[in-house]
Amino acid sequence: METKRNRVLILTVGLALGLLFALEAMAQEVPRITKEQLREMLDRPDVMIIDDRSGADWNASEFKIKGAVREDPAKADEWAKKYPKDRTPVFYCA
């Protein structure tokens, strides 16, 4: 019984560490831009600004980018399909 419990614990820790490293690798692959770079992109027709804050955070904020669309981050698999693939998405969560 103890051996089985140890195996489950080792497997769980291993999976958690693997997930942590995978998330870190994905985060490093996402390019970031400065607010100055974003300002230069605001009027470009090939760029779409997506505010992906939660509803409560979005409603409570006084800072919103004009022209940005707000999308629920929990439903990304639903709304991601509706945007053209030839446009550059810029996500923000100020």
N, CA, C and O atoms as CSV, one atom per row, in Angstrom:
chain,resi,resn,atom,element,x,y,z
A,1,MET,N,N,0.827,-1.194,0.000
A,1,MET,CA,C,0.000,0.000,0.000
A,1,MET,C,C,0.872,1.259,0.000
A,1,MET,O,O,0.613,2.207,-0.741
A,2,GLU,N,N,1.901,1.251,0.839
A,2,GLU,CA,C,2.798,2.404,0.928
A,2,GLU,C,C,3.550,2.627,-0.377
A,2,GLU,O,O,3.753,3.770,-0.785
A,3,THR,N,N,3.962,1.556,-1.033
A,3,THR,CA,C,4.681,1.661,-2.298
A,3,THR,C,C,3.796,2.267,-3.371
A,3,THR,O,O,4.248,3.107,-4.150
A,4,LYS,N,N,2.546,1.852,-3.416
A,4,LYS,CA,C,1.607,2.405,-4.391
A,4,LYS,C,C,1.396,3.891,-4.134
A,4,LYS,O,O,1.349,4.684,-5.074
A,5,ARG,N,N,1.269,4.268,-2.879
A,5,ARG,CA,C,1.083,5.673,-2.504
A,5,ARG,C,C,2.309,6.495,-2.911
A,5,ARG,O,O,2.169,7.614,-3.405
A,6,ASN,N,N,3.490,5.953,-2.709
A,6,ASN,CA,C,4.725,6.642,-3.104
A,6,ASN,C,C,4.794,6.826,-4.613
A,6,ASN,O,O,5.195,7.886,-5.093
A,7,ARG,N,N,4.405,5.803,-5.362
A,7,ARG,CA,C,4.404,5.906,-6.819
A,7,ARG,C,C,3.440,6.994,-7.289
A,7,ARG,O,O,3.763,7.785,-8.176
A,8,VAL,N,N,2.265,7.022,-6.689
A,8,VAL,CA,C,1.273,8.040,-7.060
A,8,VAL,C,C,1.807,9.427,-6.734
A,8,VAL,O,O,1.640,10.359,-7.521
A,9,LEU,N,N,2.441,9.568,-5.590
A,9,LEU,CA,C,3.014,10.856,-5.198
A,9,LEU,C,C,4.123,11.285,-6.161
A,9,LEU,O,O,4.175,12.442,-6.579
A,10,ILE,N,N,5.000,10.358,-6.508
A,10,ILE,CA,C,6.091,10.662,-7.436
A,10,ILE,C,C,5.527,11.031,-8.808
A,10,ILE,O,O,5.996,11.979,-9.437
A,11,LEU,N,N,4.533,10.293,-9.267
A,11,LEU,CA,C,3.915,10.584,-10.552
A,11,LEU,C,C,3.248,11.958,-10.538
A,11,LEU,O,O,3.373,12.721,-11.496
A,12,THR,N,N,2.549,12.268,-9.467
A,12,THR,CA,C,1.878,13.563,-9.353
A,12,THR,C,C,2.878,14.709,-9.356
A,12,THR,O,O,2.683,15.704,-10.054
A,13,VAL,N,N,3.938,14.576,-8.587
A,13,VAL,CA,C,4.977,15.614,-8.549
A,13,VAL,C,C,5.641,15.738,-9.910
A,13,VAL,O,O,5.907,16.849,-10.369
A,14,GLY,N,N,5.909,14.626,-10.552
A,14,GLY,CA,C,6.524,14.653,-11.881
A,14,GLY,C,C,5.642,15.350,-12.892
A,14,GLY,O,O,6.124,16.157,-13.687
A,15,LEU,N,N,4.350,15.048,-12.872
A,15,LEU,CA,C,3.423,15.705,-13.792
A,15,LEU,C,C,3.332,17.199,-13.512
A,15,LEU,O,O,3.295,18.008,-14.440
A,16,ALA,N,N,3.297,17.561,-12.255
A,16,ALA,CA,C,3.232,18.984,-11.892
A,16,ALA,C,C,4.479,19.726,-12.369
A,16,ALA,O,O,4.380,20.824,-12.915
A,17,LEU,N,N,5.645,19.129,-12.164
A,17,LEU,CA,C,6.881,19.757,-12.626
A,17,LEU,C,C,6.924,19.853,-14.150
A,17,LEU,O,O,7.363,20.863,-14.699
A,18,GLY,N,N,6.472,18.810,-14.827
A,18,GLY,CA,C,6.427,18.831,-16.283
A,18,GLY,C,C,5.516,19.935,-16.795
A,18,GLY,O,O,5.856,20.637,-17.747
A,19,LEU,N,N,4.370,20.085,-16.167
A,19,LEU,CA,C,3.437,21.147,-16.544
A,19,LEU,C,C,4.039,22.515,-16.287
A,19,LEU,O,O,3.891,23.427,-17.101
A,20,LEU,N,N,4.708,22.660,-15.176
A,20,LEU,CA,C,5.353,23.931,-14.839
A,20,LEU,C,C,6.396,24.309,-15.878
A,20,LEU,O,O,6.440,25.453,-16.330
A,21,PHE,N,N,7.231,23.359,-16.255
A,21,PHE,CA,C,8.258,23.632,-17.264
A,21,PHE,C,C,7.632,23.918,-18.635
A,21,PHE,O,O,8.121,24.776,-19.370
A,22,ALA,N,N,6.568,23.215,-18.976
A,22,ALA,CA,C,5.897,23.454,-20.255
A,22,ALA,C,C,5.287,24.850,-20.290
A,22,ALA,O,O,5.392,25.549,-21.298
A,23,LEU,N,N,4.656,25.254,-19.205
A,23,LEU,CA,C,4.066,26.597,-19.145
A,23,LEU,C,C,5.139,27.672,-19.230
A,23,LEU,O,O,4.948,28.692,-19.892
A,24,GLU,N,N,6.241,27.453,-18.578
A,24,GLU,CA,C,7.353,28.409,-18.637
A,24,GLU,C,C,7.889,28.522,-20.060
A,24,GLU,O,O,8.177,29.622,-20.532
A,25,ALA,N,N,8.022,27.397,-20.738
A,25,ALA,CA,C,8.510,27.414,-22.123
A,25,ALA,C,C,7.535,28.151,-23.029
A,25,ALA,O,O,7.956,28.926,-23.888
A,26,MET,N,N,6.243,27.920,-22.848
A,26,MET,CA,C,5.250,28.609,-23.671
A,26,MET,C,C,5.263,30.104,-23.400
A,26,MET,O,O,5.133,30.900,-24.330
A,27,ALA,N,N,5.417,30.494,-22.154
A,27,ALA,CA,C,5.428,31.915,-21.803
A,27,ALA,C,C,6.615,32.619,-22.440
A,27,ALA,O,O,6.511,33.787,-22.816
A,28,GLN,N,N,7.732,31.934,-22.565
A,28,GLN,CA,C,8.910,32.537,-23.164
A,28,GLN,C,C,8.764,32.700,-24.670
A,28,GLN,O,O,9.442,33.539,-25.263
A,29,GLU,N,N,7.894,31.915,-25.303
A,29,GLU,CA,C,7.710,31.983,-26.740
A,29,GLU,C,C,6.786,33.118,-27.165
A,29,GLU,O,O,6.787,33.500,-28.335
A,30,VAL,N,N,6.015,33.653,-26.262
A,30,VAL,CA,C,5.075,34.710,-26.602
A,30,VAL,C,C,5.811,36.043,-26.612
A,30,VAL,O,O,6.336,36.477,-25.586
A,31,PRO,N,N,5.848,36.692,-27.777
A,31,PRO,CA,C,6.550,37.984,-27.826
A,31,PRO,C,C,5.783,39.052,-27.059
A,31,PRO,O,O,4.553,39.051,-27.040
A,32,ARG,N,N,6.495,39.933,-26.447
A,32,ARG,CA,C,5.894,41.046,-25.706
A,32,ARG,C,C,6.287,42.336,-26.387
A,32,ARG,O,O,7.344,42.441,-27.011
A,33,ILE,N,N,5.404,43.325,-26.252
A,33,ILE,CA,C,5.683,44.635,-26.826
A,33,ILE,C,C,5.510,45.690,-25.750
A,33,ILE,O,O,4.858,45.459,-24.732
A,34,THR,N,N,6.094,46.831,-25.985
A,34,THR,CA,C,5.957,47.946,-25.042
A,34,THR,C,C,4.704,48.740,-25.395
A,34,THR,O,O,4.132,48.571,-26.472
A,35,LYS,N,N,4.290,49.595,-24.486
A,35,LYS,CA,C,3.118,50.428,-24.774
A,35,LYS,C,C,3.403,51.396,-25.915
A,35,LYS,O,O,2.487,51.783,-26.642
A,36,GLU,N,N,4.650,51.787,-26.078
A,36,GLU,CA,C,5.009,52.656,-27.191
A,36,GLU,C,C,4.864,51.913,-28.526
A,36,GLU,O,O,4.374,52.470,-29.508
A,37,GLN,N,N,5.294,50.659,-28.544
A,37,GLN,CA,C,5.129,49.855,-29.755
A,37,GLN,C,C,3.651,49.642,-30.068
A,37,GLN,O,O,3.243,49.668,-31.229
A,38,LEU,N,N,2.861,49.433,-29.029
A,38,LEU,CA,C,1.422,49.256,-29.223
A,38,LEU,C,C,0.787,50.519,-29.800
A,38,LEU,O,O,-0.049,50.437,-30.700
A,39,ARG,N,N,1.175,51.676,-29.290
A,39,ARG,CA,C,0.637,52.940,-29.813
A,39,ARG,C,C,0.845,53.051,-31.320
A,39,ARG,O,O,-0.032,53.521,-32.045
A,40,GLU,N,N,2.001,52.619,-31.779
A,40,GLU,CA,C,2.307,52.674,-33.202
A,40,GLU,C,C,1.444,51.707,-34.018
A,40,GLU,O,O,1.270,51.891,-35.223
A,41,MET,N,N,0.914,50.695,-33.370
A,41,MET,CA,C,0.137,49.666,-34.065
A,41,MET,C,C,-1.363,49.929,-34.057
A,41,MET,O,O,-2.095,49.289,-34.812
A,42,LEU,N,N,-1.840,50.847,-33.232
A,42,LEU,CA,C,-3.270,51.014,-32.999
A,42,LEU,C,C,-4.093,51.290,-34.251
A,42,LEU,O,O,-5.218,50.800,-34.347
A,43,ASP,N,N,-3.599,52.027,-35.180
A,43,ASP,CA,C,-4.373,52.376,-36.365
A,43,ASP,C,C,-4.149,51.439,-37.548
A,43,ASP,O,O,-4.692,51.668,-38.629
A,44,ARG,N,N,-3.372,50.411,-37.359
A,44,ARG,CA,C,-3.100,49.487,-38.463
A,44,ARG,C,C,-4.276,48.529,-38.653
A,44,ARG,O,O,-4.740,47.926,-37.685
A,45,PRO,N,N,-4.761,48.381,-39.882
A,45,PRO,CA,C,-5.910,47.507,-40.121
A,45,PRO,C,C,-5.591,46.022,-39.970
A,45,PRO,O,O,-6.505,45.208,-39.835
A,46,ASP,N,N,-4.316,45.659,-39.991
A,46,ASP,CA,C,-3.946,44.250,-39.867
A,46,ASP,C,C,-3.747,43.816,-38.414
A,46,ASP,O,O,-3.356,42.679,-38.150
A,47,VAL,N,N,-4.018,44.721,-37.476
A,47,VAL,CA,C,-3.832,44.428,-36.050
A,47,VAL,C,C,-5.178,44.490,-35.342
A,47,VAL,O,O,-5.969,45.404,-35.575
A,48,MET,N,N,-5.429,43.528,-34.488
A,48,MET,CA,C,-6.634,43.573,-33.651
A,48,MET,C,C,-6.211,43.484,-32.191
A,48,MET,O,O,-5.421,42.621,-31.807
A,49,ILE,N,N,-6.743,44.379,-31.398
A,49,ILE,CA,C,-6.412,44.441,-29.977
A,49,ILE,C,C,-7.512,43.705,-29.221
A,49,ILE,O,O,-8.692,44.027,-29.364
A,50,ILE,N,N,-7.130,42.727,-28.426
A,50,ILE,CA,C,-8.085,41.928,-27.669
A,50,ILE,C,C,-7.783,42.066,-26.187
A,50,ILE,O,O,-6.696,41.722,-25.723
A,51,ASP,N,N,-8.757,42.572,-25.460
A,51,ASP,CA,C,-8.664,42.713,-24.008
A,51,ASP,C,C,-9.170,41.405,-23.413
A,51,ASP,O,O,-10.354,41.088,-23.535
A,52,ASP,N,N,-8.304,40.655,-22.783
A,52,ASP,CA,C,-8.718,39.348,-22.268
A,52,ASP,C,C,-8.787,39.296,-20.743
A,52,ASP,O,O,-8.494,38.275,-20.120
A,53,ARG,N,N,-9.181,40.424,-20.168
A,53,ARG,CA,C,-9.398,40.424,-18.716
A,53,ARG,C,C,-10.730,39.762,-18.390
A,53,ARG,O,O,-11.624,39.701,-19.234
A,54,SER,N,N,-10.855,39.273,-17.179
A,54,SER,CA,C,-12.132,38.711,-16.737
A,54,SER,C,C,-13.158,39.834,-16.669
A,54,SER,O,O,-12.794,41.008,-16.591
A,55,GLY,N,N,-14.411,39.484,-16.698
A,55,GLY,CA,C,-15.483,40.476,-16.692
A,55,GLY,C,C,-15.401,41.442,-15.529
A,55,GLY,O,O,-15.582,42.646,-15.709
A,56,ALA,N,N,-15.130,40.931,-14.335
A,56,ALA,CA,C,-15.055,41.788,-13.151
A,56,ALA,C,C,-13.876,42.755,-13.244
A,56,ALA,O,O,-14.015,43.936,-12.926
A,57,ASP,N,N,-12.726,42.262,-13.675
A,57,ASP,CA,C,-11.547,43.128,-13.817
A,57,ASP,C,C,-11.778,44.189,-14.891
A,57,ASP,O,O,-11.400,45.348,-14.724
A,58,TRP,N,N,-12.400,43.782,-15.991
A,58,TRP,CA,C,-12.662,44.715,-17.079
A,58,TRP,C,C,-13.640,45.802,-16.637
A,58,TRP,O,O,-13.419,46.986,-16.893
A,59,ASN,N,N,-14.714,45.397,-15.978
A,59,ASN,CA,C,-15.714,46.359,-15.509
A,59,ASN,C,C,-15.144,47.327,-14.482
A,59,ASN,O,O,-15.526,48.497,-14.456
A,60,ALA,N,N,-14.239,46.854,-13.640
A,60,ALA,CA,C,-13.691,47.690,-12.572
A,60,ALA,C,C,-12.600,48.637,-13.060
A,60,ALA,O,O,-12.234,49.575,-12.352
A,61,SER,N,N,-12.086,48.404,-14.244
A,61,SER,CA,C,-10.952,49.191,-14.729
A,61,SER,C,C,-11.388,50.474,-15.432
A,61,SER,O,O,-12.376,50.498,-16.166
A,62,GLU,N,N,-10.639,51.516,-15.193
A,62,GLU,CA,C,-10.862,52.760,-15.922
A,62,GLU,C,C,-9.969,52.829,-17.150
A,62,GLU,O,O,-10.075,53.761,-17.948
A,63,PHE,N,N,-9.086,51.841,-17.305
A,63,PHE,CA,C,-8.138,51.823,-18.415
A,63,PHE,C,C,-8.569,50.806,-19.465
A,63,PHE,O,O,-8.527,49.597,-19.238
A,64,LYS,N,N,-8.980,51.321,-20.610
A,64,LYS,CA,C,-9.378,50.473,-21.732
A,64,LYS,C,C,-8.806,51.087,-23.001
A,64,LYS,O,O,-8.760,52.310,-23.139
A,65,ILE,N,N,-8.377,50.252,-23.912
A,65,ILE,CA,C,-7.823,50.733,-25.174
A,65,ILE,C,C,-8.968,50.916,-26.162
A,65,ILE,O,O,-9.740,49.992,-26.419
A,66,LYS,N,N,-9.063,52.108,-26.704
A,66,LYS,CA,C,-10.117,52.414,-27.662
A,66,LYS,C,C,-9.980,51.504,-28.887
A,66,LYS,O,O,-8.899,51.365,-29.458
A,67,GLY,N,N,-11.077,50.903,-29.266
A,67,GLY,CA,C,-11.087,50.013,-30.421
A,67,GLY,C,C,-10.809,48.558,-30.092
A,67,GLY,O,O,-10.957,47.692,-30.954
A,68,ALA,N,N,-10.410,48.274,-28.865
A,68,ALA,CA,C,-10.141,46.885,-28.478
A,68,ALA,C,C,-11.466,46.156,-28.273
A,68,ALA,O,O,-12.470,46.758,-27.894
A,69,VAL,N,N,-11.449,44.875,-28.525
A,69,VAL,CA,C,-12.613,44.048,-28.230
A,69,VAL,C,C,-12.311,43.257,-26.966
A,69,VAL,O,O,-11.181,42.823,-26.738
A,70,ARG,N,N,-13.328,43.081,-26.164
A,70,ARG,CA,C,-13.141,42.319,-24.930
A,70,ARG,C,C,-13.633,40.904,-25.138
A,70,ARG,O,O,-14.744,40.682,-25.621
A,71,GLU,N,N,-12.806,39.957,-24.772
A,71,GLU,CA,C,-13.164,38.545,-24.873
A,71,GLU,C,C,-12.868,37.859,-23.549
A,71,GLU,O,O,-11.884,38.166,-22.876
A,72,ASP,N,N,-13.733,36.932,-23.193
A,72,ASP,CA,C,-13.582,36.169,-21.964
A,72,ASP,C,C,-12.454,35.155,-22.138
A,72,ASP,O,O,-12.545,34.284,-23.003
A,73,PRO,N,N,-11.389,35.252,-21.333
A,73,PRO,CA,C,-10.268,34.322,-21.500
A,73,PRO,C,C,-10.659,32.868,-21.262
A,73,PRO,O,O,-10.018,31.966,-21.801
A,74,ALA,N,N,-11.687,32.626,-20.475
A,74,ALA,CA,C,-12.125,31.259,-20.195
A,74,ALA,C,C,-12.799,30.615,-21.404
A,74,ALA,O,O,-12.962,29.395,-21.450
A,75,LYS,N,N,-13.191,31.433,-22.386
A,75,LYS,CA,C,-13.891,30.916,-23.560
A,75,LYS,C,C,-13.072,31.113,-24.838
A,75,LYS,O,O,-13.634,31.235,-25.926
A,76,ALA,N,N,-11.754,31.144,-24.702
A,76,ALA,CA,C,-10.872,31.408,-25.849
A,76,ALA,C,C,-11.086,30.412,-26.978
A,76,ALA,O,O,-11.004,30.783,-28.149
A,77,ASP,N,N,-11.356,29.164,-26.652
A,77,ASP,CA,C,-11.552,28.176,-27.704
A,77,ASP,C,C,-12.784,28.470,-28.542
A,77,ASP,O,O,-12.861,28.033,-29.690
A,78,GLU,N,N,-13.755,29.205,-27.995
A,78,GLU,CA,C,-14.960,29.570,-28.731
A,78,GLU,C,C,-14.735,30.790,-29.619
A,78,GLU,O,O,-15.090,30.766,-30.797
A,79,TRP,N,N,-14.156,31.844,-29.079
A,79,TRP,CA,C,-14.050,33.090,-29.843
A,79,TRP,C,C,-12.825,33.164,-30.745
A,79,TRP,O,O,-12.803,33.971,-31.674
A,80,ALA,N,N,-11.823,32.360,-30.503
A,80,ALA,CA,C,-10.601,32.427,-31.310
A,80,ALA,C,C,-10.868,32.127,-32.783
A,80,ALA,O,O,-10.175,32.646,-33.657
A,81,LYS,N,N,-11.855,31.305,-33.055
A,81,LYS,CA,C,-12.161,30.911,-34.429
A,81,LYS,C,C,-12.803,32.030,-35.248
A,81,LYS,O,O,-12.783,31.983,-36.478
A,82,LYS,N,N,-13.361,33.017,-34.592
A,82,LYS,CA,C,-14.100,34.040,-35.329
A,82,LYS,C,C,-13.217,35.148,-35.904
A,82,LYS,O,O,-13.684,35.959,-36.703
A,83,TYR,N,N,-11.949,35.188,-35.503
A,83,TYR,CA,C,-11.059,36.241,-35.991
A,83,TYR,C,C,-10.256,35.770,-37.200
A,83,TYR,O,O,-9.823,34.619,-37.253
A,84,PRO,N,N,-10.058,36.666,-38.173
A,84,PRO,CA,C,-9.291,36.286,-39.361
A,84,PRO,C,C,-7.852,35.926,-39.014
A,84,PRO,O,O,-7.233,36.555,-38.156
A,85,LYS,N,N,-7.340,34.932,-39.672
A,85,LYS,CA,C,-5.974,34.460,-39.422
A,85,LYS,C,C,-4.921,35.393,-40.002
A,85,LYS,O,O,-3.747,35.300,-39.642
A,86,ASP,N,N,-5.328,36.295,-40.897
A,86,ASP,CA,C,-4.350,37.190,-41.521
A,86,ASP,C,C,-4.142,38.483,-40.736
A,86,ASP,O,O,-3.403,39.365,-41.172
A,87,ARG,N,N,-4.788,38.594,-39.589
A,87,ARG,CA,C,-4.588,39.763,-38.735
A,87,ARG,C,C,-3.715,39.386,-37.550
A,87,ARG,O,O,-3.725,38.241,-37.100
A,88,THR,N,N,-2.962,40.352,-37.051
A,88,THR,CA,C,-2.077,40.117,-35.907
A,88,THR,C,C,-2.835,40.424,-34.617
A,88,THR,O,O,-3.233,41.567,-34.395
A,89,PRO,N,N,-3.038,39.423,-33.769
A,89,PRO,CA,C,-3.722,39.694,-32.510
A,89,PRO,C,C,-2.744,40.230,-31.462
A,89,PRO,O,O,-1.618,39.748,-31.344
A,90,VAL,N,N,-3.184,41.216,-30.718
A,90,VAL,CA,C,-2.418,41.737,-29.594
A,90,VAL,C,C,-3.333,41.610,-28.379
A,90,VAL,O,O,-4.400,42.221,-28.331
A,91,PHE,N,N,-2.917,40.825,-27.414
A,91,PHE,CA,C,-3.708,40.597,-26.213
A,91,PHE,C,C,-3.182,41.462,-25.086
A,91,PHE,O,O,-1.975,41.639,-24.925
A,92,TYR,N,N,-4.115,41.999,-24.305
A,92,TYR,CA,C,-3.663,42.739,-23.139
A,92,TYR,C,C,-4.614,42.504,-21.985
A,92,TYR,O,O,-5.790,42.195,-22.176
A,93,CYS,N,N,-4.090,42.654,-20.801
A,93,CYS,CA,C,-4.878,42.506,-19.577
A,93,CYS,C,C,-4.347,43.503,-18.551
A,93,CYS,O,O,-3.776,43.127,-17.527
A,94,ALA,N,N,-4.548,44.760,-18.848
A,94,ALA,CA,C,-4.009,45.845,-18.022
A,94,ALA,C,C,-4.526,45.829,-16.614
A,94,ALA,O,O,-4.156,46.685,-15.810
